Amino acid sequence: MADINGKKLAAERAVDYIQQDMIIGLGTGSTAYWAIQKIGTKVKEGLRIKAIATSRESEKLATDLQIPLTSFAENNILDLTIDGADEVDKNFNLIKGGGGALLREKIVAAASTRFIVVVDESKIVEQLGKFPLPVEVVPFAFERTIQTIRSLGCIPRIRLAENKFYLTDNGNYIIDCEFEDIAHPDALHTRLNLIPGVVDNGLFVNMANIVVIGNLNGTVEVRTR
Ligand code: A5P
């Protein structure tokens, strides 16, 4: 029997929510990848949609698949966004940004009428925090910004790529913060974003409407808020 891919199962199920003439947000990462592939197939079969991507990587994939793209200059509201997550708790709160795209992902999700999160079962947690929380910071004074982030009770590490500081699509750095347990995601989200130099963080609180979970046994669970 072929290996079951929970990410693919969840992502493809979420694409069923897309209807003709919708404006769609395209997520980033290895789960959103499968949704974008499926959307590409449906577009070839006649689905009429326009999309806004949450990263250059997803934009390139959409372009390769001939998915028509639009922009915030033309559309302020999206009907539906499908994106992955690094952790999901029972209250639909998320950690995102493992792929570094958290800022654009949050802007796009916030502009969407419905935000569908697609994950395999390994991403479901009791409490957020085992996955290091990504925080996007501007390069200016990042050394000081990191110290302030540390004072919130985490071990912060600047993300590297090929021995250099990883750069987001927005030209910023990512600080991965080990909190272990995040008991109050809402409060932490606010405290982090109040630090000068922090652009945004990977906590998505009260944003997801639907979570689609692909299980290793081949079933798909849909949780709706
Ligand atoms: C991208 O920055 C992230 O928010 C991803 O959506 C998240 O890391 C999930 O990634 P995978 O689908 O690759 O596990």
Residues whose N, C-alpha, C, O or C-beta is under 5 A from the ligand:
A	BS01	A5P	T28 G29 S30 T31 A32 G84 A85 D86 K96 G97 G98 G99 G100 A101 L102
